[in-house]
Amino acid sequence: QVQLVESGGGLVQPGGSLRLSCAASGSILRIYPMGWYRPAPGKQREFVAGITGTGRTKYADSVKCRVTFSSDGDKNTYLQMNGLKPEDTDVYYCNAALDWSTLEPGDYWGQGTRVTVSS
């Protein structure tokens, strides 16, 4: 079993930045690829960003060029979000062992961290 704990959410003004962190713990053979998701109409959750164990990244078009996903190579990943917009307001969930080809999430979720972009 694996546990994921997110942190770093909060209230920020439009144009501001936040850094979301996800710390994985527990015993699991494979936690990568890891990713971030957020709720979306008509979907359980929509893909935001993903990273493989070798550092390859993918981003949703809605956040591309504003977001950077990185890893310490072990069990900690970081989502740097810049140029935040009000439409980025949501709860962001960390996920482990997602399907890299389909971007469908894996079975492991964190509790979520709320990002609010407002003036």
Secondary structure, DSSP 8 states (H G I E B T S, - for coil): -EEEEEE--EEE-TT--EEEEEEEEE--S---SEEEEEEETTEEEEEEEEE-TT--EEE-TTTTTTEEEEE-SSSEEEEEE-S--GGG-EEEEEEES--TTT----SEE---EEEEE--
